[in-house]
Amino acid sequence: MKYICLVYLVESDMGAMTKRDADLCTAESLAYDDALRRAGHLVVAHALQPVETATTVRVRGGKLFTTDGPFAETKEQLGGFILIEARDLNEAIQVAARIPLARRGSIEVRPIRELCP
C-alpha cells in the first residue's frame, strides 16, 4: 500500500530563514529522503514551488475556468495526486482540465521545485 505525505508549512516562516538555516533544512530533508530510500520506503519526494505559482482548474458546463493560486472551497478536501510531465503551465492546465474529477471538484496545478544537494 502506498501513501502520500503532504507537507504543510507556513511559507513566510520558511522565507524568513537565514540562508544557513535554509541550507541546513534542505540538507536534513535530503538526508531523510536518502534514509527512506535505503530503507525501501521512498517512492518519490518533491518540494513544491511557492503557493503563488499554483493555478486551480475547474470545468463547468464544458467550459474551462482557471484561478491563480490554490483555491478550493472549504468543503473540498484533497482527494488525490497525479504527477504529470508538461511542456509549460498552459499544457499542464490542458492536461488537468481533462482529469474527470475537474468536473466535480478542482485541480491545483503547481510546478515542482528541484532541490539539489
Kinemage of the C-alpha trace (Angstrom):
@kinemage 1
@onewidth
@group {chain A} dominant
@subgroup {mainchain}
@vectorlist {calphas} color= white
{ca met a 1} P 0.000 0.000 0.000
{ca lys a 2} L 1.323 3.431 -0.865
{ca tyr a 3} L 0.751 6.712 0.958
{ca ile a 4} L 1.434 10.307 0.079
{ca cys a 5} L 2.676 12.599 2.807
{ca leu a 6} L 1.623 16.157 2.059
{ca val a 7} L 3.869 18.586 3.875
{ca tyr a 8} L 2.089 21.749 5.025
{ca leu a 9} L 4.122 24.684 6.250
{ca val a 10} L 3.992 28.443 6.661
{ca glu a 11} L 5.831 29.736 3.590
{ca ser a 12} L 6.538 33.133 5.165
{ca asp a 13} L 8.328 31.393 8.063
{ca met a 14} L 10.417 29.378 5.599
{ca gly a 15} L 11.197 32.518 3.582
{ca ala a 16} L 12.327 34.326 6.740
{ca met a 17} L 15.014 31.698 7.447
{ca thr a 18} L 18.654 32.666 7.055
{ca lys a 19} L 20.471 31.105 4.094
{ca arg a 20} L 22.410 28.915 6.516
{ca asp a 21} L 19.239 27.663 8.212
{ca ala a 22} L 17.505 27.119 4.856
{ca asp a 23} L 20.517 25.174 3.554
{ca leu a 24} L 20.549 23.083 6.749
{ca cys a 25} L 16.814 22.386 6.413
{ca thr a 26} L 17.316 21.301 2.785
{ca ala a 27} L 20.284 19.099 3.698
{ca glu a 28} L 18.311 17.441 6.520
{ca ser a 29} L 15.346 16.861 4.222
{ca leu a 30} L 17.531 15.312 1.512
{ca ala a 31} L 19.320 13.147 4.103
{ca tyr a 32} L 15.969 11.869 5.403
{ca asp a 33} L 14.856 11.160 1.831
{ca asp a 34} L 18.059 9.147 1.363
{ca ala a 35} L 17.436 7.221 4.601
{ca leu a 36} L 13.895 6.401 3.486
{ca arg a 37} L 15.216 5.326 0.073
{ca arg a 38} L 17.805 2.995 1.668
{ca ala a 39} L 15.062 1.525 3.876
{ca gly a 40} L 12.891 0.850 0.841
{ca his a 41} L 10.145 3.276 1.848
{ca leu a 42} L 10.659 6.173 -0.561
{ca val a 43} L 8.847 6.123 -3.902
{ca val a 44} L 9.252 9.812 -4.801
{ca ala a 45} L 9.646 13.103 -2.921
{ca his a 46} L 9.482 16.663 -4.217
{ca ala a 47} L 9.172 20.123 -2.742
{ca leu a 48} L 6.600 22.377 -4.394
{ca gln a 49} L 7.140 25.812 -5.857
{ca pro a 50} L 5.646 28.628 -3.710
{ca val a 51} L 1.870 28.757 -3.433
{ca glu a 52} L 1.647 31.830 -5.709
{ca thr a 53} L 2.819 29.649 -8.635
{ca ala a 54} L -0.294 27.452 -8.389
{ca thr a 55} L -3.203 27.506 -10.819
{ca thr a 56} L -6.572 25.953 -9.988
{ca val a 57} L -8.547 24.390 -12.859
{ca arg a 58} L -12.313 23.830 -12.981
{ca val a 59} L -14.509 22.580 -15.807
{ca arg a 60} L -18.178 23.558 -15.584
{ca gly a 61} L -20.685 23.062 -18.368
{ca gly a 62} L -17.840 22.075 -20.684
{ca lys a 63} L -16.024 25.385 -20.066
{ca leu a 64} L -12.524 25.666 -18.604
{ca phe a 65} L -12.026 28.100 -15.712
{ca thr a 66} L -8.678 28.851 -14.068
{ca thr a 67} L -7.852 30.756 -10.895
{ca asp a 68} L -4.365 31.943 -9.997
{ca gly a 69} L -3.191 30.364 -6.794
{ca pro a 70} L -4.566 27.498 -4.783
{ca phe a 71} L -8.253 27.992 -4.300
{ca ala a 72} L -10.627 25.364 -3.052
{ca glu a 73} L -13.929 25.786 -1.296
{ca thr a 74} L -13.577 24.800 2.344
{ca lys a 75} L -15.883 21.873 1.739
{ca glu a 76} L -13.329 20.385 -0.673
{ca gln a 77} L -10.565 18.109 0.589
{ca leu a 78} L -7.517 16.767 -1.185
{ca gly a 79} L -8.588 13.528 -2.797
{ca gly a 80} L -5.670 12.519 -4.987
{ca phe a 81} L -2.321 13.315 -6.589
{ca ile a 82} L -1.313 12.975 -10.237
{ca leu a 83} L 2.273 13.746 -11.240
{ca ile a 84} L 2.499 14.780 -14.894
{ca glu a 85} L 5.119 15.938 -17.413
{ca ala a 86} L 4.136 19.046 -19.381
{ca arg a 87} L 5.943 21.451 -21.685
{ca asp a 88} L 4.712 24.525 -19.748
{ca leu a 89} L 1.900 25.770 -17.495
{ca asn a 90} L -0.556 26.076 -20.377
{ca glu a 91} L -0.050 22.445 -21.382
{ca ala a 92} L -0.317 21.395 -17.713
{ca ile a 93} L -3.637 23.252 -17.417
{ca gln a 94} L -4.955 21.470 -20.515
{ca val a 95} L -3.915 18.111 -19.063
{ca ala a 96} L -5.552 18.989 -15.705
{ca ala a 97} L -8.756 20.083 -17.447
{ca arg a 98} L -9.156 16.533 -18.808
{ca ile a 99} L -8.966 14.917 -15.375
{ca pro a 100} L -12.540 13.642 -14.887
{ca leu a 101} L -12.881 14.981 -11.330
{ca ala a 102} L -12.275 18.559 -12.598
{ca arg a 103} L -15.987 18.499 -13.435
{ca arg a 104} L -16.903 17.866 -9.792
{ca gly a 105} L -14.093 19.484 -7.834
{ca ser a 106} L -10.925 21.418 -8.654
{ca ile a 107} L -7.403 20.560 -9.692
{ca glu a 108} L -4.483 22.591 -8.320
{ca val a 109} L -1.578 22.760 -10.780
{ca arg a 110} L 1.786 23.665 -9.249
{ca pro a 111} L 5.335 23.314 -10.608
{ca ile a 112} L 7.834 21.098 -8.790
{ca arg a 113} L 10.854 22.829 -7.242
{ca glu a 114} L 14.058 20.881 -7.726
{ca leu a 115} L 16.212 20.715 -4.575
{ca cys a 116} L 19.828 19.943 -5.407
{ca pro a 117} L 22.333 18.939 -2.702
